[in-house]
Structures are given as C-alpha cells and as structure tokens.
Amino acid sequence: MTTKRIVMTTGSRIRTRLVTSLWALLSVLVIVVAPGPASAATFTVTSTADDSGCNLKPIYASLGFGSCTLRGAIEAVNAQPKGTGPHRINFSIGSGDQTIVLSNALPAIQRPVVIDGGTQPVVLWSNTGLTIGRTTTTCAAVNVNRHPCIQVNAHGLYKPSTPVLTLAGGYSTVRYLAIYNYGGIGTNDDGTGILVTSDNNLIEYNYIGTDVRGVPGLSTTSTTCPTCAQQQGVAVHSPQGSAANTVIRNNVISGNRQNGVLLSGLNVHNSQVVSNFIGTTADGTLAALPPDGDHLGCNNSQPQWGVSVKGGANNNWIQNNLISGNCNGVAIDATDFPDPISPQTGFRTWNQVLGNLIGTDLNGTSCLPNVVPSQLRYGVRISNASSNSVGGTPGTVNVISCYFYGMTIEGTRTDQVARYNKVQGNDIGTNAGAGAKLGNNTGVLLSGQVTGTEISGNVVANNGKDGINVNSVSTDPQFNFVQNNTVSDNGVNGIVMQSGAIGNTVQSNTALGNHPDLTEYNSNTSPCPNTWLSNTFVTTGGVGQSCIH
C-alpha cells in the first residue's frame, strides 16, 4: 500500500503530513475476497442498547419495524455462511454523536465485515442572515471538527475483560468509532480496545482509548469504574495462525497503560502503523495521559510504550506518526528469538521506523511528556534484534527528542547479538528543519552485544550528555560505522568510543561545540583500536585521543 505524502521543508512537512493524513478525506483500502457483492449482507444499527437484537432483513429497521444493536449486528454477521463478505455494519441511530454502553465484550468477529461509524447521520445547520438551512449528511463527510460519531463505552464491564472488539475473520475494516473505558490487568489481552488475530484488516479514523471529545477513559481509582484500566489500544497477534497485513492509520490511540499499539509474534508481518496520534490529545498539542494520570510510573513492571514491536514481529512499518505523551516511544524487541539462519545473531526483523515525531508536539518544536521528564526513558529502542532501519532516505527523517535515551540499540545476550541495524538521516535532540533545540540526555547509544550498525547522516545536537556513545563490547571487532553525521552542542562528548568498543570506524563527521568533540577511551597502542578518518572537530579526549583524525 502507498501512503500519500507532501514534500515540504522538514518541520512543516512532518506537521502538514500528520494533520492532513489524520483527517483527510476518506480513502478506502480495497480488499479482494472470493465472494462477490451478492454474498455480502448489510446491517444497520439503529439502537444504543446492548442486547442481541437485530432484524436479519435490514429493511425492517429502515421502515421502523424493530431495531438493531451493534452486538446484534455482529452476531448476525457471524451467522452468515463461511466464504461470504465483506459484510457491512452501518449506523443510523438518530443523528449526531451516540453512545453504546457495553455490559460485556462484543463477540469476536468471524466473517469479513466493514464496521463504519462514518455512516451515522449528522445534521448541519447554516445561517446566512436571511435563512436558516438544515442539511443531513454523514459523520465521515463533516469537514469541521470531524471526529467519530459512535462511541463504544465499555465501563459497564465489571471485571477484567477480554478485548472490546476482536477481528478474527480477516479482511475487515473498523472506522469512525470511539472505543474507551475497557478494563483489564494487562494479561491475556484483557484491557485491549481492538485485538487483531487475522490477516488483511484495516483500522482507521478511530479514537481508541478516548471518547469522541478525545478525553481518556476513566481511572482505576474511579469509584464509578474501578476496573477501567485501559491497557492496550490496538494489539495485533494471533496465538494460532497468521495476523499479517494489518493497516492502522489516521487514529488517535491514547490513554493506555501499556501499549498504544502492540505488534507481537512471528506471524505478524507486513503491517503498517501510519499517520496516527499515539499518546496525545486529538489535536496533538498535549499528552492525553494514561487514565490514572499521576499514578503511572514510567519505571513500573509494565512500562508504557507508544508502539511496541516484539516476539519476532517483522517487516512492519511505523511511519509518519506523532508518538508522544508516552513513557517510551517505539520498541523493537526480538529477545528470545535468535535468527534461524545465522547463529549468535538476533532475529532479523526488518522493521522500519520512518518520518515520525517522537517525544514532541505536533509542530516538532516542544517536548510533550506525560510525566516529569526525568522519568521518560527511551525514544526508540532496538533490543536483541537485527536488520531494522530508523530513518533512511530524504523525507523519512524521524525527530527523536525529549527522552533520557533518544536512540538506543542494545544487545543483552552473547547468543543474540544485535547486528546490521541502521540509524540514518534523523534529527536526534533537535528539529533541524524547525530550528528547535530539544535534547535528550544521550542522543544515540550502542550498548552491549551490538555489531555492524550504521549511524549515518543524522543531526545529533543539544543532548545533555553524549551525542553518540558507542559502548558495544566483545572480544572481536564490532564493525560499527559512525559516518557523515553532524554532532554539535552536546553537554559532554560529541562522539565517544568507550573502553571495549573496538574495530569500529568513525569517518567524515562534523563534531563541533561538544566537550570534547571526539573521545577515544581505548588505548592508543598501535594499531589503534578504532579507525578515525576525515572528521571535522576542534577538541579531543580520552587515553587514545592520538588515534583521532
């Protein structure tokens, strides 16, 4: 799938791309299934009740005979023969914003279906001074203050619940719903807004974790809803079979304790997380905060991530999102999944993180924390995984700022070395296009068993301590490459090779205004432990500084 993009200057390009993509005119994912249109049924939800009623002949409801609930419509879809669809669930509950209060999780969807809250009627009024006009349109067609018109409030759930909505049939679409107040303790997918366990699904234009106003769900400390601890916005994984080719785009996914988006498992691949606001308010100017606000500790046993890619999930794209107001930004973690082909290598997951604003507001000019800044941890962290890309070609620059560690690649196991990852063309600690000085504590950190990393073409500036810190360790050369970066105005070292980091190349970087600019902590005995070539700098440090050129 291609995503439309606007090419402008760095700051305005990212900002415009995010705003335009989030509430652009509806674009529809074309899904091809074997059955033709004659095998697809349409059910129109006409009631906010939560019983199982739905006329099997939708025309009855349109004529005023009986009603159809969302639960009943899903049950009716599930009753359709296998191999049919995609079916449709439309909405016509009076007009304007409507709330469906659940008493239990909705049935898992077993057939392809399009659940389209954008079909809900909306009445618009106009006043020309001479006449007052009344127009009926649909929620999806509203151009001013557009938001989902159908909200699904799960706070009627008494105890930790299964996911509110589960896409198990594949080839399904969910759009223009606000799903919130889903409770759970964070195990077995309870406390999840939407769970995807099948292939070829589209989730777009929803608020997940907030109501239609963008207000997060209720707190665990609330007397009205003691179990409404929202854990995950969207989770994609399948205990059995495949959950591939999911597209999650143009949503607001906020107010969750663990993950905004989770992609987990070897069978989760070729999915796209594109143009979402994850962790922020609907306008991207504030952190939405988890539902229990100041009770969240970023160092708890289940740290909160904007996007978490784990369990061997591979070949996925995280692109053009605003990922802020979270304890941590993006995680790619393949721990316990060694590469099946290359021994002592972390699983090659081939995930890409491209063109995101991570840690900032929508303009990319201010930090957007959800707790005191000292508790924020990782902007992007790759753990025990290989062959991932953060940034890349022009136009895919990530702005990664306002965290303790901006960009981290770590290998914590000798049998699962993180190899061949790339960090290219990003703004780390700064937004160069917008002239913003934002900072992290450390800009880029390579830690532990890390080899073959390429750190190139980045602007790494204004970080409190080191710009680029290579602290990889092994008895063999690590062959990490730090080249063609602009590293400036960092509080301590511009680029530093820590003791034990050997066999690396630092070439053609411009490092100025750091304290010092370039540092080598390994001995300068011949031959030099690392290769320093053609760098622009003023000051050097460390016992091996005579090796620096």
C-alpha positions, -999 to +999 in steps of 0.1 A: +000+000+000+013+035-007+007+064+016+002+099+001+028+123+012+035+160+009+071+172+003+079+204+021+106+217+045+114+193+073+094+210+101+063+219+080+065+187+060+061+164+090+034+187+106+014+190+075+017+153+066+004+143+101-026+167+102-036+161+066-033+123+069-052+121+102-084+136+090-081+136+052-110+127+030-117+090+035-095+067+015-106+031+013-084+000+014-095-022-014-097-058-001-104-086-025-122-117-013-136-146-033-173-140-028-190-113-050-213-085-038-243-108-039-228-127-009-225-096+013-252-085+037-257-051+053-270-045+088-279-010+101-275-003+138-305+018+150-303+014+188-278+022+215-290-008+235-266-037+242-288-067+237-287-093+209-315-079+188-311-073+150-335-080+122-320-103+097-337-083+070-323-048+074-352-032+055-374-039+085-354-015+107-354+012+080-392+010+079-395+014+116-401-022+125-379-033+153-343-023+159-307-035+155-280-032+181-242-033+175-240-066+194-269-080+174-254-068+141-221-086+149-239-118+158-259-115+125-226-111+106-211-141+123-242-161+113-235-156+076-221-186+057-183-190+055-168-176+024-192-146+023-185-109+027-172-085+034-205-076+050-214-042+063-225-027+096-237+008+092-252+032+117-284+052+118-291+060+155-310+093+154-283+118+144-250+131+158-229+116+185-243+085+201-230+063+229-233+025+232-227+013+267-215-023+269-223-049+295-197-073+281-171-076+254-185-077+219-184-111+201-153-119+182-159-111+145-157-143+125-165-131+090-151-102+069-170-070+077-168-032+074-180-016+106-184+020+095-193+046+122-189+072+095-223+063+081-240+078+112-263+107+101-253+142+112-274+173+109-257+206+100-272+240+104-263+271+084-273+307+089-269+332+061-285+360+079-316+357+058-324+320+061-315+291+084-306+260+065-307+223+076-286+197+059-283+160+067-250+144+059-228+116+074-202+117+101-175+109+076-185+138+054-182+165+081-153+188+074-152+209+106-144+193+139-146+159+124-145+130+149-160+096+154-198+099+160-203+065+175-186+059+209-185+024+225-182+028+263-170-004+279-172+009+315-202-014+322-177-042+324-174-053+360-142-073+359-110-076+338-123-082+303-115-097+270-108-072+242-138-049+234-136-058+197-117-088+181-111-091+144-109-128+139-124-132+104-099-112+083-105-088+055-123-064+079-124-027+084-133-006+115-136+031+111-151+061+129-156+045+163-145+059+197-137+029+220-128+036+256-131+025+292-120-010+286-108-026+318-081-052+325-049-060+343-029-065+311-027-103+307-042-124+280-052-093+260-077-081+286-080-043+288-075-040+250-096-018+227-092-037+194-075-071+191-065-084+156-059-121+152-064-125+115-050-112+082-057-082+060-075-058+083-079-020+083-084+002+114-088+039+106-102+072+118-110+059+153-104+072+188-091+043+208-088+050+245-107+082+244-143+093+239-155+114+210-141+145+227-107+130+229-109+126+267-092+094+280-111+067+297-118+065+334-092+059+361-086+027+380-091+049+411-126+059+399-154+048+421-177+046+391-154+022+372-128+006+395-116-018+367-113+006+338-075+003+335-070+006+297-040-015+289-036-015+251-052+004+223-047-019+194-030-053+197-021-074+167-011-110+173-025-145+168-020-174+192-026-196+162-023-188+125-013-155+109-021-119+118-004-102+089-011-072+066-028-050+092-031-013+084-036+010+114-039+046+101-053+080+110-064+071+145-060+087+179-047+060+202-042+074+237-047+068+274-034+032+276-012+019+304+010-005+284+010-001+247-007+023+223-001-003+195+013-038+200+026-059+171+036-093+186+046-126+171+065-142+142+032-143+122+027-105+125+043-090+094+038-066+066+017-044+088+016-006+087+012+019+116+008+051+097-003+087+104-017+081+139-016+103+171-004+079+197-004+091+233-016+127+226-048+146+225-067+147+193-051+180+182-016+167+190-008+196+214-009+178+248-002+145+263-035+127+268-021+109+299-029+074+309-063+071+326-049+071+361-027+100+353-002+108+380-003+073+394+016+060+364+053+053+370+075+050+339+097+025+357+069+001+366+070-036+357+049-030+325+064+002+311+042+021+287+052+023+250+037+042+222+044+014+197+058-020+208+071-045+182+081-077+198+081-115+197+097-117+163+072-094+145+089-085+113+087-064+081+064-038+096+064+000+090+059+026+117+056+058+096+045+094+098+031+092+133+031+115+163+042+093+191+044+114+222+030+117+257+042+081+264+068+069+289+087+054+259+083+059+222+090+029+199+104-006+209+116-033+186+124-063+208+134-098+195+146-112+228+144-150+229+141-151+191+176-160+177+180-159+140+173-193+125+200-189+098+228-171+115+240-184+148+246-158+176+225-133+158+194-116+170+164-123+147+164-102+115+131-084+119+134-059+091+111-033+107+112+003+097+106+035+117+102+064+093+092+100+094+078+101+129+077+128+156+087+110+188+086+129+221+075+163+207+043+182+200+027+183+166+049+212+155+080+193+165+092+223+185+083+215+221+086+184+243+054+166+252+059+145+283+032+127+302+052+126+335+081+146+349+108+145+322+133+126+344+111+095+343+110+093+305+133+066+292+136+056+255+126+074+223+134+044+201+149+012+215+161-019+195+168-049+217+184-081+206+171-076+170+188-073+137+184-056+103+160-028+113+160+008+100+153+040+118+151+068+092+166+063+057+160+083+026+153+120+025+118+127+036+118+099+062+136+118+089+124+110+125+126+137+151+135+119+183+138+141+214+129+147+250+139+113+264+167+100+286+180+080+257+170+092+222+180+063+201+193+030+217+204-003+202+213-029+227+224-065+228+220-081+262+229-117+251+260-132+236+239-157+217+217-130+202+239-101+190+221-071+175+235-068+140+231-047+109+207-021+122+207+013+106+201+048+120+201+072+091+191+108+085+173+116+117+171+146+139+181+135+174+178+161+202+169+187+177+144+195+149+169+209+124+142+220+099+123+239+125+154+252+144+142+237+176+167+228+204+150+200+223+176+175+236+177+141+251+201+131+279+220+109+255+214+112+218+225+077+204+236+048+225+250+014+213+252-009+243+265-044+248+265-070+220+260-047+190+278-051+157+276-039+121+255-008+130+254+021+105+248+055+121+249+080+092+236+113+081+220+122+114+219+156+131+226+148+168+226+180+189+216+197+222+217+165+242+226+169+279+254+143+279+268+124+249+258+129+213+268+094+201+280+069+226+294+036+213+296+013+243+294-020+224+316-048+238+330-081+226+364-096+221+361-094+184+359-062+162+323-048+161+324-031+128+300-003+137+302+027+114+296+063+125+298+085+095+286+117+079+268+129+110+266+164+123+271+162+161+271+195+179+264+214+211+261+183+233+268+186+270+297+161+272+312+141+244+302+146+208+312+111+197+328+087+222+342+052+219+340+036+253+366+011+266+359-022+249+344-007+218+369-019+191+371-024+154+347+005+147+350+033+121+343+070+127+345+088+095+336+122+078+316+135+108+314+172+118+316+174+156+318+209+170+308+226+202+309+195+223+330+189+255+351+174+239+341+168+203+357+133+198+367+109+226+386+076+225+388+057+258+407+027+244+445+026+244+464+042+216+488+013+213+495+006+176+474-003+158+446+020+170+416+001+183+392+021+161+396+039+128+391+077+129+392+093+094+385+127+079+364+141+108+359+178+114+365+187+151+383+210+175+387+192+208+396+155+217+397+135+248+405+100+263+436+079+266+435+071+229+429+106+215+461+104+195+443+080+172+416+106+163+418+122+129 
